[in-house]
Amino acid sequence: MSKIVHPYAHRLIILRDWKSRWFADPKKYVTYLKGDVLIRQFLEKKLRGMYISTIEIERSRKATRFMIKTSRPGLIIGRNGEGATKLKEEILKKMDYLKIPRPEDFKLEIIEVANPEADAAIVAYMIAEGLEKRLPYRRVIKTIIEKVMQARGVEGARIVLGGRLGGAEIARTEELKRGSIPLQTFRADIDFKRERATLSYGVVGIKVWIYRGKIFADRNTKKSESLENKAKTLKSD
């Protein structure tokens, strides 16, 4: 059996939250889950080229909220918000097509990513864009990994390409690494993304790991807060 675990799933609850956040009764669970997967695929395909980081979905009884994180929000919003309203209508049409009940309150939020060079999804797309423009793959990954290492808070990066690199007959892999990437450390904030570059001679797979330092929970502050709350309750009693 393989011991390789997805860095995102490996750190759920410890460092990360789910990308879909909602509760549903067993009858609606399948439709909601299917809808989330298919709508996310639809948005990733439609918004390709707009430097999308993640698409998060939140549901309550009456409201549904879609949060699209991107480094170029202006491309999605458009002039006077025309692009955002059009995208909202298209998502609702897709929900009708998939037979997902329309929410009473539907919100679409477009959030800007402040540090795009430290985001694995955006970096992976930048590499795919460079390969699709027929640039030499070694130059592409070298220039991008240098940009990533210069970004704020980045301590390590790794890029792996796999496929018919340079149009060669036999597929192979090319790897470039800078800094450290402690995959087994739970507190290590490691961002990971897979991407595809569609070329005339085949598909090239891209994997990107970015290590953004260790995250330590402020346990001391939490303990002090809990002690203060206990003291307040005792005083009130």
C-alpha positions in Angstrom: 0.0 0.0 0.0 1.1 3.5 -0.7 1.9 5.8 2.2 1.4 9.0 0.2 -1.4 11.2 1.7 -2.8 14.4 0.2 -1.3 17.3 2.2 -4.7 19.1 2.4 -6.7 16.0 3.7 -3.8 15.2 6.1 -4.2 18.5 7.9 -8.0 18.8 8.0 -9.3 20.1 11.4 -5.6 20.6 12.5 -4.9 23.5 10.1 -7.5 23.5 7.4 -11.3 23.5 7.2 -13.5 21.7 4.7 -14.1 23.4 1.3 -17.8 22.6 1.6 -19.4 23.5 4.9 -23.0 22.5 5.6 -25.3 20.1 7.4 -28.2 18.3 5.7 -30.7 15.5 6.5 -29.9 12.1 4.9 -32.4 12.7 2.1 -30.7 15.8 0.8 -27.1 14.8 1.5 -26.5 13.0 -1.9 -28.0 15.9 -4.0 -26.0 18.5 -2.1 -22.7 16.6 -2.4 -23.2 15.8 -6.1 -24.2 19.5 -6.7 -21.1 20.8 -4.9 -18.7 18.5 -6.9 -20.4 19.3 -10.3 -20.7 23.0 -9.7 -17.1 23.3 -8.6 -16.0 21.4 -11.7 -18.2 23.7 -13.8 -16.7 26.9 -12.2 -13.1 25.6 -12.5 -13.6 25.0 -16.2 -15.4 28.2 -16.8 -13.1 30.4 -14.8 -9.9 28.8 -16.1 -7.5 31.6 -16.9 -8.7 33.9 -14.1 -6.1 32.7 -11.5 -8.6 30.9 -9.2 -7.2 29.7 -5.9 -10.2 27.9 -4.2 -13.9 27.7 -4.4 -15.7 27.3 -1.1 -19.4 26.6 -0.5 -21.4 27.3 2.7 -25.0 26.3 3.1 -27.6 27.0 5.8 -31.4 26.3 5.8 -32.2 29.3 3.7 -28.9 30.7 2.4 -26.1 29.4 0.2 -22.8 31.3 -0.2 -20.2 30.7 -2.8 -16.7 32.2 -2.1 -14.3 32.3 -5.1 -10.7 33.2 -4.1 -8.7 34.7 -6.9 -5.6 36.9 -7.4 -7.4 38.9 -10.2 -10.9 39.7 -9.0 -11.4 42.3 -11.6 -11.5 39.7 -14.4 -14.5 38.0 -12.7 -16.4 41.0 -11.4 -16.1 43.0 -14.7 -17.3 46.5 -15.3 -19.9 47.7 -12.8 -20.2 44.1 -11.5 -21.7 42.8 -14.7 -19.5 39.7 -14.7 -20.4 38.7 -11.1 -24.2 39.0 -11.8 -23.9 37.0 -15.0 -21.9 34.3 -13.1 -24.4 34.2 -10.3 -27.2 33.6 -12.9 -25.2 30.8 -14.5 -24.6 29.1 -11.2 -28.4 29.2 -10.4 -29.2 27.8 -13.9 -26.7 25.0 -13.2 -28.4 24.3 -9.9 -31.7 24.0 -11.7 -30.2 21.7 -14.3 -28.8 19.5 -11.5 -32.2 19.6 -9.7 -30.8 21.2 -6.6 -33.4 23.3 -4.8 -32.7 27.0 -5.3 -31.9 28.7 -2.0 -33.9 31.7 -0.8 -30.8 33.8 -0.3 -27.9 33.1 -2.7 -24.6 35.0 -2.3 -21.6 35.1 -4.5 -18.4 36.5 -2.9 -15.2 37.2 -4.8 -12.2 37.4 -2.5 -8.8 38.7 -3.5 -5.7 36.5 -2.7 -3.2 39.0 -1.3 -0.1 36.8 -1.8 -0.6 34.8 -5.1 3.0 33.5 -5.4 2.4 31.6 -2.1 -0.7 29.9 -3.4 -0.2 26.5 -4.9 -3.3 26.6 -7.2 -2.3 29.9 -8.8 1.4 28.9 -9.1 0.3 25.6 -10.8 -1.9 27.5 -13.3 1.0 29.9 -14.0 3.2 26.9 -14.9 0.4 25.4 -17.1 0.0 28.7 -18.9 3.7 28.9 -19.6 3.8 25.4 -21.0 0.7 26.0 -23.1 2.5 29.0 -24.6 5.2 26.6 -25.8 7.9 28.1 -23.5 10.8 25.8 -22.5 9.6 23.8 -19.5 12.9 24.1 -17.5 12.9 27.9 -17.9 9.3 28.1 -16.8 9.7 26.1 -13.6 13.0 27.8 -12.7 11.6 31.3 -13.1 8.4 30.5 -11.2 10.1 28.7 -8.3 12.4 31.7 -7.9 9.3 34.0 -7.7 7.7 31.6 -5.2 10.8 31.6 -2.9 10.8 35.4 -3.0 7.2 35.6 -1.8 6.4 36.6 1.8 6.3 33.7 4.2 7.5 30.9 1.9 10.1 28.6 3.3 10.2 25.9 0.6 8.7 24.8 -2.7 8.7 21.8 -5.0 7.5 21.4 -8.6 7.1 18.1 -10.4 6.2 17.9 -14.1 5.2 14.5 -15.7 4.5 13.7 -19.4 6.0 14.2 -22.8 8.2 17.0 -21.8 9.5 19.0 -24.7 7.6 16.7 -27.1 9.7 13.7 -26.4 8.4 10.3 -27.4 8.9 8.7 -24.0 7.2 10.3 -21.0 9.3 11.2 -18.0 9.3 13.4 -14.9 11.2 16.6 -14.1 11.5 17.9 -10.5 12.8 21.1 -9.0 13.0 21.8 -5.2 14.0 24.7 -3.1 14.1 24.9 0.7 12.4 22.3 2.9 9.0 20.7 2.7 8.2 18.7 5.9 5.2 16.6 4.7 5.0 14.5 7.9 4.8 17.5 10.2 1.1 18.2 11.0 1.8 21.9 12.0 3.6 22.6 8.7 1.4 24.8 6.5 1.8 23.0 3.1 -0.3 24.1 0.1 -0.7 21.5 -2.6 -2.3 21.5 -6.1 -2.5 19.3 -9.2 -2.9 20.9 -12.6 -2.9 19.9 -16.3 -1.3 21.6 -19.2 -3.0 20.5 -22.5 -0.5 20.6 -25.3 -0.6 19.5 -28.9 1.4 16.3 -28.3 -0.4 15.3 -25.0 -1.2 16.3 -21.5 1.6 17.3 -19.0 0.8 16.8 -15.3 1.9 19.5 -12.8 2.2 19.1 -9.0 3.1 22.0 -6.7 4.0 22.0 -3.0 4.5 25.2 -1.2 5.7 25.3 2.5 4.6 28.4 4.3 6.1 27.8 7.8 4.7 26.1 10.9 1.4 27.2 12.5 1.2 27.0 16.3 -2.2 27.4 17.9 -2.3 30.0 20.6 -3.0 27.5 23.4 -1.9 29.9 26.1 -4.4 32.6 25.0 -7.2 30.0 24.7 -6.4 28.7 28.2 -6.3 32.3 29.6 -9.6 33.0 27.9 -11.2 29.9 29.4 -9.9 30.7 32.8 -11.3 34.3 32.6 -14.7 32.9 31.5 -14.7 30.5 34.5 -13.7 33.3 36.8 -16.6 35.4 35.4 -19.1 32.6 35.9 -17.9 32.0 39.5 -18.2 35.7 40.3 -21.7 35.9 38.8 -22.7 32.8 40.9 
